[in-house]
Amino acid sequence: MTRPPGDSWTPPSTLPASAPAIDAWSRPVLNSDSAADRNALARASAQLNTWLGVLLVVLVVGAVASALAVFLGGRAGLNALSTPGSGVSFPGYTNGLLGLAALLTLVWAAIYLGLVNWARELLKRLASWALSSPDLSAPGAPAPDAVRTEQLRRTLSGWLTFGQWGTVAGVVFSAALVPITLVLTRRLTEQYAPGSGSDLAGFGPAYQTVQTVSSLLSSVPDAVIVWLILGAIRRFMNLVVGRARGLATGPVTPAAKVVGNWFVLCMVLLGVALLNLLVVGVALAVLLPLAQQDFAVGIPESWHALLGLLIRGMVGFLLFAALVYGLYFALLVFSRSYALAMGRLLDAGTASRVPTPPTMLPTGSAGDKPNIYKGYQ
């Protein structure tokens, strides 16, 4: 076949074996390696399962220690403060209030432990489903434990929503508490220290307004960040559970990336907080025992032991908080790997390849250029 004069087109020497993979939403799947994604998901799931178990043990120990500290430590403090000659006395129902506070501490800890355990179970079930399914195309057959998975999703979704609105309610309550606290402080001071009422003359409406607005401005950014983080986690969870139930959902990778980015921010904040706790804990452990004698000047002899117990309790609490923060930091690292690997694996499971281009050039009439890319259309 001859070509007309002036036709500069020349056929390529080689043709691509196949077109790039595209997912179910017509987007190219880049750097997708199913085996690597499965290994990453299996590794992250195992790490999360292990360290969430460690966190559960640490939280149980912390909850029991906190309840005992509230009740026994509170009673020891009351006994030390109400010794004869101190002039301090407490009503008889104070011990009952301490017991109630310890019970509420255990109840709140039990709720939190339940949430952590449910999240651990859901993550393990989703990973087992994704790793055991040869075909993750959506929609498809639901996972064998789809009913239990949906129950866990509803429970955790409800608590995530509660956390969002609870944060908002906390901001409003804190702002409303500012003027109430200022008014009560002024009235109590005027009642029990009449001579110092002039010192609180500045606690007027203008001052209360400024303090309330300042409380709102300082609390709203934190509430917005918590709202966005919990919302991103809920969207990712709903997408993955929907796929496990055999429902057609949107791509998971974008939601996983959003969650991963928020987790990076949380890791930075936790790292700063952890460093601060370690510095403060070491400083208190070194300086407070040295300054204990100075603190004990002018207080009754029976209070000296209470002062030492309080110092040791503060140091122990800070070190325990540093341990929990370190666990949370590790869990954020593993959770980010889990989310990204799960998103890549689920979206790659829907990948399909476009038709392979023809291996032989079609013939055409004189002057026509063969369309070698016809197979892509």
Contacts in CASP RR format, 6 or more apart in sequence:
PFRMAT RR
TARGET T0000
AUTHOR 0000-0000-0000
METHOD contacts of the structure
MODEL  1
MTRPPGDSWTPPSTLPASAPAIDAWSRPVLNSDSAADRNALARASAQLNT
WLGVLLVVLVVGAVASALAVFLGGRAGLNALSTPGSGVSFPGYTNGLLGL
AALLTLVWAAIYLGLVNWARELLKRLASWALSSPDLSAPGAPAPDAVRTE
QLRRTLSGWLTFGQWGTVAGVVFSAALVPITLVLTRRLTEQYAPGSGSDL
AGFGPAYQTVQTVSSLLSSVPDAVIVWLILGAIRRFMNLVVGRARGLATG
PVTPAAKVVGNWFVLCMVLLGVALLNLLVVGVALAVLLPLAQQDFAVGIP
ESWHALLGLLIRGMVGFLLFAALVYGLYFALLVFSRSYALAMGRLLDAGT
ASRVPTPPTMLPTGSAGDKPNIYKGYQ
1 363 0 8 1.000
1 366 0 8 1.000
2 366 0 8 1.000
3 9 0 8 1.000
3 366 0 8 1.000
3 367 0 8 1.000
4 366 0 8 1.000
4 367 0 8 1.000
7 367 0 8 1.000
7 369 0 8 1.000
9 369 0 8 1.000
11 361 0 8 1.000
11 370 0 8 1.000
11 372 0 8 1.000
12 372 0 8 1.000
15 357 0 8 1.000
15 359 0 8 1.000
15 372 0 8 1.000
16 357 0 8 1.000
17 356 0 8 1.000
18 353 0 8 1.000
18 356 0 8 1.000
19 353 0 8 1.000
19 354 0 8 1.000
19 355 0 8 1.000
19 356 0 8 1.000
19 357 0 8 1.000
19 376 0 8 1.000
20 28 0 8 1.000
20 29 0 8 1.000
21 28 0 8 1.000
21 29 0 8 1.000
21 32 0 8 1.000
21 348 0 8 1.000
21 351 0 8 1.000
21 352 0 8 1.000
21 353 0 8 1.000
22 28 0 8 1.000
22 29 0 8 1.000
22 351 0 8 1.000
22 352 0 8 1.000
22 353 0 8 1.000
22 354 0 8 1.000
23 29 0 8 1.000
23 251 0 8 1.000
23 347 0 8 1.000
23 348 0 8 1.000
23 349 0 8 1.000
23 350 0 8 1.000
23 351 0 8 1.000
23 352 0 8 1.000
24 137 0 8 1.000
24 138 0 8 1.000
24 251 0 8 1.000
24 347 0 8 1.000
24 350 0 8 1.000
24 351 0 8 1.000
24 352 0 8 1.000
25 250 0 8 1.000
25 251 0 8 1.000
27 251 0 8 1.000
29 347 0 8 1.000
29 348 0 8 1.000
29 351 0 8 1.000
32 344 0 8 1.000
32 347 0 8 1.000
32 348 0 8 1.000
32 351 0 8 1.000
34 345 0 8 1.000
34 348 0 8 1.000
34 349 0 8 1.000
37 341 0 8 1.000
37 344 0 8 1.000
37 345 0 8 1.000
37 348 0 8 1.000
38 130 0 8 1.000
38 131 0 8 1.000
38 345 0 8 1.000
40 337 0 8 1.000
40 340 0 8 1.000
40 341 0 8 1.000
41 127 0 8 1.000
41 130 0 8 1.000
41 131 0 8 1.000
41 338 0 8 1.000
41 341 0 8 1.000
41 342 0 8 1.000
41 345 0 8 1.000
42 127 0 8 1.000
42 131 0 8 1.000
43 337 0 8 1.000
44 127 0 8 1.000
44 334 0 8 1.000
44 335 0 8 1.000
44 337 0 8 1.000
44 338 0 8 1.000
44 341 0 8 1.000
45 123 0 8 1.000
45 124 0 8 1.000
45 127 0 8 1.000
45 128 0 8 1.000
45 131 0 8 1.000
45 338 0 8 1.000
47 334 0 8 1.000
47 337 0 8 1.000
48 120 0 8 1.000
48 123 0 8 1.000
48 331 0 8 1.000
48 334 0 8 1.000
48 335 0 8 1.000
48 338 0 8 1.000
49 120 0 8 1.000
49 123 0 8 1.000
49 124 0 8 1.000
51 327 0 8 1.000
51 330 0 8 1.000
51 331 0 8 1.000
51 334 0 8 1.000
52 116 0 8 1.000
52 119 0 8 1.000
52 120 0 8 1.000
52 123 0 8 1.000
52 331 0 8 1.000
53 120 0 8 1.000
54 327 0 8 1.000
55 116 0 8 1.000
55 324 0 8 1.000
55 327 0 8 1.000
55 328 0 8 1.000
55 331 0 8 1.000
56 113 0 8 1.000
56 116 0 8 1.000
56 117 0 8 1.000
56 120 0 8 1.000
58 323 0 8 1.000
58 324 0 8 1.000
58 327 0 8 1.000
59 109 0 8 1.000
59 112 0 8 1.000
59 113 0 8 1.000
59 116 0 8 1.000
59 324 0 8 1.000
60 109 0 8 1.000
60 113 0 8 1.000
62 109 0 8 1.000
62 320 0 8 1.000
63 105 0 8 1.000
63 106 0 8 1.000
63 109 0 8 1.000
63 110 0 8 1.000
63 113 0 8 1.000
64 106 0 8 1.000
65 320 0 8 1.000
66 105 0 8 1.000
66 109 0 8 1.000
67 102 0 8 1.000
67 103 0 8 1.000
67 105 0 8 1.000
67 106 0 8 1.000
67 109 0 8 1.000
68 102 0 8 1.000
69 313 0 8 1.000
70 98 0 8 1.000
70 99 0 8 1.000
70 101 0 8 1.000
70 102 0 8 1.000
70 105 0 8 1.000
71 98 0 8 1.000
71 99 0 8 1.000
71 101 0 8 1.000
71 102 0 8 1.000
73 309 0 8 1.000
74 98 0 8 1.000
75 95 0 8 1.000
75 98 0 8 1.000
76 306 0 8 1.000
76 309 0 8 1.000
77 306 0 8 1.000
78 90 0 8 1.000
78 94 0 8 1.000
78 95 0 8 1.000
78 98 0 8 1.000
80 302 0 8 1.000
80 303 0 8 1.000
80 305 0 8 1.000
80 306 0 8 1.000
81 88 0 8 1.000
81 90 0 8 1.000
81 303 0 8 1.000
81 306 0 8 1.000
82 88 0 8 1.000
82 89 0 8 1.000
82 90 0 8 1.000
83 300 0 8 1.000
83 302 0 8 1.000
85 300 0 8 1.000
86 300 0 8 1.000
86 302 0 8 1.000
115 156 0 8 1.000
115 159 0 8 1.000
118 152 0 8 1.000
118 155 0 8 1.000
118 156 0 8 1.000
119 156 0 8 1.000
121 152 0 8 1.000
122 149 0 8 1.000
122 152 0 8 1.000
122 153 0 8 1.000
122 156 0 8 1.000
122 237 0 8 1.000
122 241 0 8 1.000
123 338 0 8 1.000
125 143 0 8 1.000
125 145 0 8 1.000
125 148 0 8 1.000
125 149 0 8 1.000
125 152 0 8 1.000
125 244 0 8 1.000
126 149 0 8 1.000
126 240 0 8 1.000
126 241 0 8 1.000
126 244 0 8 1.000
126 342 0 8 1.000
127 338 0 8 1.000
127 342 0 8 1.000
129 143 0 8 1.000
129 144 0 8 1.000
129 145 0 8 1.000
129 149 0 8 1.000
129 244 0 8 1.000
130 136 0 8 1.000
130 244 0 8 1.000
130 342 0 8 1.000
130 345 0 8 1.000
130 346 0 8 1.000
133 143 0 8 1.000
135 349 0 8 1.000
136 243 0 8 1.000
136 345 0 8 1.000
136 346 0 8 1.000
136 348 0 8 1.000
136 349 0 8 1.000
136 350 0 8 1.000
137 349 0 8 1.000
137 350 0 8 1.000
138 243 0 8 1.000
138 246 0 8 1.000
138 247 0 8 1.000
138 248 0 8 1.000
138 249 0 8 1.000
138 250 0 8 1.000
138 346 0 8 1.000
138 350 0 8 1.000
139 246 0 8 1.000
139 247 0 8 1.000
139 248 0 8 1.000
140 246 0 8 1.000
141 246 0 8 1.000
142 244 0 8 1.000
142 245 0 8 1.000
142 246 0 8 1.000
143 149 0 8 1.000
143 244 0 8 1.000
143 245 0 8 1.000
143 246 0 8 1.000
146 244 0 8 1.000
146 245 0 8 1.000
146 246 0 8 1.000
149 241 0 8 1.000
149 244 0 8 1.000
149 245 0 8 1.000
150 241 0 8 1.000
150 245 0 8 1.000
153 237 0 8 1.000
153 238 0 8 1.000
153 241 0 8 1.000
156 237 0 8 1.000
157 234 0 8 1.000
157 237 0 8 1.000
157 238 0 8 1.000
160 230 0 8 1.000
160 231 0 8 1.000
160 233 0 8 1.000
160 234 0 8 1.000
161 230 0 8 1.000
161 234 0 8 1.000
163 226 0 8 1.000
163 230 0 8 1.000
164 226 0 8 1.000
164 227 0 8 1.000
164 230 0 8 1.000
164 231 0 8 1.000
167 222 0 8 1.000
167 223 0 8 1.000
167 226 0 8 1.000
167 227 0 8 1.000
168 223 0 8 1.000
168 227 0 8 1.000
170 219 0 8 1.000
170 223 0 8 1.000
171 216 0 8 1.000
171 219 0 8 1.000
171 220 0 8 1.000
171 223 0 8 1.000
174 215 0 8 1.000
174 219 0 8 1.000
175 212 0 8 1.000
175 215 0 8 1.000
175 216 0 8 1.000
175 219 0 8 1.000
176 212 0 8 1.000
178 208 0 8 1.000
178 211 0 8 1.000
178 212 0 8 1.000
178 215 0 8 1.000
179 208 0 8 1.000
179 209 0 8 1.000
179 211 0 8 1.000
179 212 0 8 1.000
182 203 0 8 1.000
182 204 0 8 1.000
182 207 0 8 1.000
182 208 0 8 1.000
182 211 0 8 1.000
183 203 0 8 1.000
183 208 0 8 1.000
185 200 0 8 1.000
185 203 0 8 1.000
186 197 0 8 1.000
186 200 0 8 1.000
186 203 0 8 1.000
189 196 0 8 1.000
189 197 0 8 1.000
189 199 0 8 1.000
189 200 0 8 1.000
190 197 0 8 1.000
190 200 0 8 1.000
225 265 0 8 1.000
228 262 0 8 1.000
229 262 0 8 1.000
229 266 0 8 1.000
232 255 0 8 1.000
232 258 0 8 1.000
232 259 0 8 1.000
232 262 0 8 1.000
233 259 0 8 1.000
235 255 0 8 1.000
235 258 0 8 1.000
236 252 0 8 1.000
236 255 0 8 1.000
236 256 0 8 1.000
236 258 0 8 1.000
236 259 0 8 1.000
236 339 0 8 1.000
238 249 0 8 1.000
239 249 0 8 1.000
239 250 0 8 1.000
239 252 0 8 1.000
239 255 0 8 1.000
240 252 0 8 1.000
240 342 0 8 1.000
240 343 0 8 1.000
240 346 0 8 1.000
242 249 0 8 1.000
243 249 0 8 1.000
243 252 0 8 1.000
243 346 0 8 1.000
251 347 0 8 1.000
252 342 0 8 1.000
252 343 0 8 1.000
252 346 0 8 1.000
252 347 0 8 1.000
253 340 0 8 1.000
253 343 0 8 1.000
253 344 0 8 1.000
253 346 0 8 1.000
253 347 0 8 1.000
255 343 0 8 1.000
256 339 0 8 1.000
256 340 0 8 1.000
256 342 0 8 1.000
256 343 0 8 1.000
256 344 0 8 1.000
257 340 0 8 1.000
259 335 0 8 1.000
259 336 0 8 1.000
259 339 0 8 1.000
260 336 0 8 1.000
260 339 0 8 1.000
260 340 0 8 1.000
263 332 0 8 1.000
263 333 0 8 1.000
263 335 0 8 1.000
263 336 0 8 1.000
263 339 0 8 1.000
264 336 0 8 1.000
266 332 0 8 1.000
267 329 0 8 1.000
267 332 0 8 1.000
267 333 0 8 1.000
270 325 0 8 1.000
270 326 0 8 1.000
270 328 0 8 1.000
270 329 0 8 1.000
270 332 0 8 1.000
271 325 0 8 1.000
271 329 0 8 1.000
273 325 0 8 1.000
274 322 0 8 1.000
274 325 0 8 1.000
274 326 0 8 1.000
274 329 0 8 1.000
277 318 0 8 1.000
277 321 0 8 1.000
277 322 0 8 1.000
277 325 0 8 1.000
278 322 0 8 1.000
280 318 0 8 1.000
281 315 0 8 1.000
281 318 0 8 1.000
281 319 0 8 1.000
281 322 0 8 1.000
284 311 0 8 1.000
284 314 0 8 1.000
284 315 0 8 1.000
284 318 0 8 1.000
285 315 0 8 1.000
288 311 0 8 1.000
288 314 0 8 1.000
288 315 0 8 1.000
289 311 0 8 1.000
292 307 0 8 1.000
292 308 0 8 1.000
292 311 0 8 1.000
295 307 0 8 1.000
296 303 0 8 1.000
296 304 0 8 1.000
296 307 0 8 1.000
299 307 0 8 1.000
354 375 0 8 1.000
354 376 0 8 1.000
355 375 0 8 1.000
355 376 0 8 1.000
356 375 0 8 1.000
357 372 0 8 1.000
357 373 0 8 1.000
357 374 0 8 1.000
357 375 0 8 1.000
357 376 0 8 1.000
358 372 0 8 1.000
358 374 0 8 1.000
358 375 0 8 1.000
361 370 0 8 1.000
361 372 0 8 1.000
362 370 0 8 1.000
362 371 0 8 1.000
362 374 0 8 1.000
363 370 0 8 1.000
364 370 0 8 1.000
END
